[in-house]
Amino acid sequence: MRKMIFLIAVSCIFNIAALAQQVVTGRVTDDNGVGIEGITVTEKGTKNGTTTDKNGYYTIRVGSSSSILVFTGIGFTEKEA
């Protein structure tokens, strides 16, 4: 019985933490509107990150709606948004 209560409590904690996260999607493009592949998108101050796909699209789960995203890529200036 104690194990069952512990597992339910742990499950509730993980579900609450998952609800606090936000999913951000976007697209990185050049000056001509063409998507850029391989740009790294990270949540500032964390190791949480992803890269853009071949059309420049990305999806990242961040800790809050006020999180700052950092965009980096070889040959490009780092940008924050």
DRENPA-3360 file (N, C-alpha, C; in nm, 2 decimals, always signed):
BEGIN
1 = MRKMIFLI = +0.08/-0.12/+0.00/+0.00/+0.00/+0.00/+0.09/+0.13/+0.00 ~ +0.20/+0.13/+0.08/+0.28/+0.24/+0.08/+0.35/+0.27/-0.05 ~ +0.39/+0.16/-0.12/+0.45/+0.18/-0.26/+0.35/+0.24/-0.35 ~ +0.22/+0.20/-0.35/+0.12/+0.25/-0.43/+0.10/+0.40/-0.41 ~ +0.09/+0.44/-0.28/+0.07/+0.58/-0.25/+0.19/+0.66/-0.30 ~ +0.31/+0.61/-0.28/+0.43/+0.68/-0.32/+0.43/+0.70/-0.48 ~ +0.40/+0.59/-0.55/+0.39/+0.60/-0.69/+0.29/+0.70/-0.74 ~ +0.18/+0.70/-0.68/+0.07/+0.80/-0.72/+0.12/+0.94/-0.69;
9 = AVSCIFNI = +0.19/+0.96/-0.57/+0.24/+1.10/-0.54/+0.35/+1.14/-0.64 ~ +0.44/+1.05/-0.68/+0.55/+1.08/-0.77/+0.48/+1.11/-0.91 ~ +0.38/+1.03/-0.95/+0.32/+1.06/-1.08/+0.25/+1.19/-1.08 ~ +0.19/+1.23/-0.97/+0.12/+1.36/-0.96/+0.22/+1.48/-0.98 ~ +0.34/+1.46/-0.91/+0.44/+1.56/-0.92/+0.49/+1.58/-1.06 ~ +0.52/+1.47/-1.13/+0.56/+1.48/-1.27/+0.46/+1.54/-1.36 ~ +0.33/+1.51/-1.34/+0.22/+1.57/-1.42/+0.21/+1.72/-1.39 ~ +0.23/+1.76/-1.27/+0.22/+1.90/-1.24/+0.34/+1.97/-1.31;
17 = AALAQQVV = +0.46/+1.91/-1.30/+0.58/+1.97/-1.37/+0.56/+1.98/-1.52 ~ +0.50/+1.88/-1.58/+0.48/+1.88/-1.72/+0.38/+1.99/-1.76 ~ +0.28/+2.02/-1.67/+0.18/+2.12/-1.70/+0.24/+2.26/-1.70 ~ +0.35/+2.28/-1.62/+0.41/+2.41/-1.61/+0.49/+2.45/-1.73 ~ +0.52/+2.35/-1.81/+0.61/+2.38/-1.93/+0.52/+2.43/-2.04 ~ +0.59/+2.51/-2.13/+0.53/+2.56/-2.25/+0.59/+2.51/-2.37 ~ +0.52/+2.48/-2.48/+0.57/+2.44/-2.61/+0.58/+2.56/-2.70 ~ +0.70/+2.58/-2.75/+0.72/+2.69/-2.84/+0.76/+2.63/-2.98;
25 = TGRVTDDN = +0.69/+2.68/-3.08/+0.73/+2.64/-3.22/+0.76/+2.77/-3.30 ~ +0.84/+2.75/-3.40/+0.88/+2.86/-3.48/+0.96/+2.82/-3.60 ~ +1.00/+2.92/-3.67/+1.08/+2.90/-3.79/+1.19/+3.01/-3.80 ~ +1.31/+2.96/-3.84/+1.43/+3.05/-3.86/+1.45/+3.06/-4.01 ~ +1.45/+3.19/-4.05/+1.47/+3.21/-4.20/+1.58/+3.31/-4.22 ~ +1.62/+3.32/-4.35/+1.72/+3.42/-4.39/+1.65/+3.54/-4.44 ~ +1.72/+3.64/-4.49/+1.66/+3.76/-4.53/+1.56/+3.75/-4.65 ~ +1.57/+3.63/-4.72/+1.48/+3.61/-4.83/+1.36/+3.52/-4.79;
33 = GVGIEGIT = +1.35/+3.48/-4.66/+1.24/+3.40/-4.61/+1.26/+3.25/-4.63 ~ +1.38/+3.21/-4.67/+1.41/+3.07/-4.68/+1.45/+3.01/-4.55 ~ +1.39/+2.90/-4.51/+1.43/+2.83/-4.38/+1.57/+2.79/-4.38 ~ +1.63/+2.80/-4.25/+1.77/+2.77/-4.23/+1.78/+2.64/-4.15 ~ +1.84/+2.54/-4.20/+1.85/+2.41/-4.13/+1.97/+2.42/-4.04 ~ +1.96/+2.35/-3.93/+2.08/+2.32/-3.84/+2.10/+2.43/-3.74 ~ +2.01/+2.53/-3.72/+2.03/+2.63/-3.62/+2.00/+2.57/-3.48 ~ +2.08/+2.59/-3.38/+2.06/+2.54/-3.25/+1.97/+2.64/-3.17;
41 = VTEKGTKN = +1.86/+2.59/-3.11/+1.77/+2.68/-3.03/+1.77/+2.62/-2.89 ~ +1.82/+2.71/-2.80/+1.82/+2.66/-2.66/+1.75/+2.76/-2.57 ~ +1.70/+2.70/-2.46/+1.64/+2.79/-2.35/+1.75/+2.84/-2.27 ~ +1.76/+2.98/-2.26/+1.87/+3.04/-2.19/+1.88/+3.00/-2.05 ~ +2.01/+2.96/-2.01/+2.03/+2.92/-1.87/+2.01/+2.78/-1.84 ~ +1.98/+2.70/-1.95/+1.95/+2.56/-1.93/+2.03/+2.48/-2.04 ~ +2.02/+2.35/-2.03/+2.08/+2.26/-2.13/+1.97/+2.22/-2.23 ~ +1.85/+2.27/-2.21/+1.73/+2.23/-2.29/+1.75/+2.30/-2.43;
49 = GTTTDKNG = +1.75/+2.21/-2.54/+1.76/+2.27/-2.67/+1.72/+2.17/-2.78 ~ +1.72/+2.23/-2.90/+1.68/+2.15/-3.02/+1.75/+2.22/-3.14 ~ +1.73/+2.16/-3.26/+1.78/+2.22/-3.38/+1.67/+2.24/-3.48 ~ +1.69/+2.33/-3.58/+1.59/+2.35/-3.68/+1.60/+2.23/-3.78 ~ +1.48/+2.20/-3.84/+1.48/+2.10/-3.94/+1.52/+2.16/-4.08 ~ +1.51/+2.08/-4.18/+1.56/+2.12/-4.32/+1.48/+2.24/-4.37 ~ +1.36/+2.27/-4.32/+1.29/+2.39/-4.36/+1.29/+2.50/-4.26 ~ +1.38/+2.49/-4.16/+1.40/+2.59/-4.06/+1.30/+2.59/-3.94;
57 = YYTIRVGS = +1.21/+2.49/-3.93/+1.12/+2.48/-3.82/+1.18/+2.41/-3.70 ~ +1.13/+2.46/-3.58/+1.17/+2.40/-3.46/+1.05/+2.39/-3.36 ~ +1.06/+2.30/-3.26/+0.97/+2.29/-3.15/+1.05/+2.26/-3.03 ~ +1.03/+2.34/-2.92/+1.10/+2.32/-2.80/+1.00/+2.34/-2.68 ~ +1.02/+2.26/-2.58/+0.94/+2.27/-2.46/+1.03/+2.35/-2.35 ~ +0.97/+2.46/-2.31/+1.04/+2.55/-2.22/+0.98/+2.56/-2.08 ~ +1.05/+2.61/-1.98/+1.00/+2.61/-1.84/+0.89/+2.71/-1.82 ~ +0.88/+2.82/-1.89/+0.78/+2.92/-1.87/+0.76/+3.00/-1.99;
65 = SSSILVFT = +0.65/+3.08/-1.99/+0.62/+3.17/-2.11/+0.72/+3.28/-2.11 ~ +0.79/+3.31/-2.00/+0.89/+3.42/-2.00/+1.03/+3.37/-2.04 ~ +1.05/+3.24/-2.07/+1.18/+3.19/-2.11/+1.24/+3.26/-2.23 ~ +1.37/+3.28/-2.23/+1.44/+3.34/-2.34/+1.50/+3.23/-2.43 ~ +1.48/+3.24/-2.56/+1.54/+3.14/-2.65/+1.67/+3.20/-2.71 ~ +1.77/+3.12/-2.72/+1.90/+3.16/-2.78/+1.92/+3.08/-2.91 ~ +1.94/+3.16/-3.02/+1.96/+3.09/-3.15/+2.11/+3.11/-3.19 ~ +2.17/+2.99/-3.22/+2.31/+3.00/-3.26/+2.33/+2.90/-3.39;
73 = GIGFTEKE = +2.43/+2.94/-3.47/+2.46/+2.86/-3.58/+2.60/+2.90/-3.64 ~ +2.67/+2.81/-3.70/+2.80/+2.84/-3.76/+2.78/+2.94/-3.87 ~ +2.85/+3.05/-3.87/+2.84/+3.16/-3.96/+2.73/+3.26/-3.94 ~ +2.66/+3.25/-3.83/+2.56/+3.34/-3.79/+2.58/+3.41/-3.66 ~ +2.53/+3.53/-3.64/+2.54/+3.60/-3.51/+2.44/+3.54/-3.42 ~ +2.48/+3.52/-3.29/+2.39/+3.47/-3.19/+2.28/+3.57/-3.16 ~ +2.16/+3.52/-3.15/+2.04/+3.61/-3.13/+1.96/+3.55/-3.01 ~ +1.90/+3.64/-2.93/+1.81/+3.60/-2.82/+1.67/+3.66/-2.86;
81 = A = +1.57/+3.58/-2.82/+1.44/+3.62/-2.84/+1.35/+3.57/-2.73;
% end
